[in-house]
Each structure stands twice: as C-alpha cells, then as structure tokens.
C-alpha cells in the first residue's frame, strides 16, 4: 500500500514538473520571437520594433 501511494505521488510530481517546463518554454519562445531570435519563416513578430508598433496600435492610451 505504501509503495502504491509513493508511485502515485511520484507520477503526480513528474506530471507537474513536465507541465511547468512546457509552460516556461512556451513563454520563453514568445519572448525569443519578440526579440527576433526565431527564423523569419516561423516568426510572428520578426523583431522588437514590429511588436512595439503593434502594441501602440492596440494600446493607443499608452504611447510607446
């Protein structure tokens, strides 16, 4: 019984670790895209200036 509980607890910890890594890598990927670190073929923003320009369009009350 104790061994079964320990394995279940270990699986939960591994799942949490995987989810945390996946979320952190996705945020880092978005930051890398904004800084222009991804190739142009897969990049959405391309560089920092495109991101700033678009942010100014959708946030007119907060000038860049």
Beta strands, then each sheet from edge to edge (+ up, - down):
end
